[in-house]
Amino acid sequence: MKRIALWSLASLALLLPSGSARADWNEFWAEFERDRCRNEAWPTPFMQADQQSVRSIFGVMVRQGWEQQVVFRHFHFDEQSNRLNALGERKLQWILSQVPPERANLFVQQTIDPEVNKARMLAIQSRASEMMAGQPVPDVAPSRAVPVLMRGGPADLMITDAMSLGTPVGQLQSGAATGAGSTASGGGQ
């Protein structure tokens, strides 16, 4: 009888949780509920951040592409005076009249000589002010972009060569080109 009483007291002590155990139990269920809610809502909270990270890459590409289009290179300037030549005048006219205003920044390809860079930027700024006649003039900034200038023939050849290096030479598998009515095992009708 003493044994039964002892066992029942021991099992009762195990079944009745203490105050700290109850607190841990409540904390467990609160964390469980929080995790359940997170799992149910899972992709939604992170979708906007993912989309922004992908779009930001394209924004950089677009900015650099526009810079490539509106940059003034060495051949847009007279070598002695560093003023715009006829080609540079036409490019400036095109930028000021055709390029969307948010993309109409003016860039100058940098040279080794800072005085030449400064003279070219000043020449573009003054000529743009004359052309705009009192309207706001786009900013003129230096460009460190590497020019990508290539004629059609060499560009096509470069692309064709690059594609042919990555493409394996086509080969027929044995037995695949046999006459009509044959099977993969080489048997007939």
C-alpha positions, 0 to 999 in steps of 0.5 A, spaced: 500 500 500 505 504 501 508 503 494 502 505 491 501 511 495 508 513 493 507 512 486 501 516 486 504 521 489 510 521 484 506 521 478 502 527 481 508 531 482 510 530 475 503 531 472 502 538 476 507 543 472 511 548 476 510 556 475 516 556 470 514 550 466 507 553 465 511 560 463 515 556 458 509 552 455 506 559 454 512 562 451 512 555 446 505 556 444 506 564 442 512 562 438 509 556 435 503 561 433 508 566 430 512 561 426 505 558 423 503 565 421 510 566 418 509 560 414 502 561 412 504 568 409 511 566 407 512 569 400 508 575 401 513 579 405 519 578 401 516 579 394 517 586 394 524 586 396 526 581 391 522 585 386 526 591 388 533 587 388 532 584 381 529 591 378 535 595 381 540 591 376 536 593 370 536 600 373 543 600 373 543 597 366 539 602 363 543 608 366 549 606 363 546 604 356 543 612 356 550 614 358 553 610 352 548 614 348 549 621 350 557 621 351 561 626 347 567 622 345 574 625 342 571 625 335 565 630 337 571 635 338 576 639 334 583 637 336 586 644 337 580 648 340 576 643 344 570 646 341 564 641 338 565 640 331 559 639 326 558 632 328 558 634 336 553 639 334 548 635 331 549 630 337 548 635 342 542 638 338 539 630 338 540 630 345 536 636 347 531 635 342 529 628 342 532 624 348 527 624 354 528 630 359 530 625 365 535 622 361 538 628 357 544 629 362 551 630 357 557 626 359 564 627 356 569 622 355 575 623 359 582 624 357 588 624 360 589 631 361 584 635 366 585 641 362 582 638 356 576 635 360 575 642 363 575 645 356 570 640 353 565 640 358 565 648 358 564 648 351 558 643 351 555 647 357 556 654 353 553 651 346 547 647 350 546 654 353 545 657 347 541 652 344 536 652 349 535 659 349 533 661 357 531 654 358 534 649 363 540 646 361 542 639 362 548 637 367 555 636 364 558 630 367 565 626 366 564 619 363 569 614 365 564 609 361 568 605 356 566 606 349 563 600 345 564 602 338 564 597 332 562 597 325 556 592 323 561 586 320 566 586 325 560 586 330 557 580 327 563 576 326 565 577 333 558 574 335 558 569 330 565 566 333 562 567 340 556 563 339 560 557 335 565 556 341 559 555 345 555 550 341 558 543 340 559 540 333 552 536 331 553 529 330 548 524 328 547 518 332 549 511 329 543 508 326 539 514 326 539 516 319 538 509 316 532 508 311 525 508 313 521 503 317 527 501 321 527 501 328 532 503 334 534 496 334 536 496 327 530 491 325 525 492 320 518 492 319 
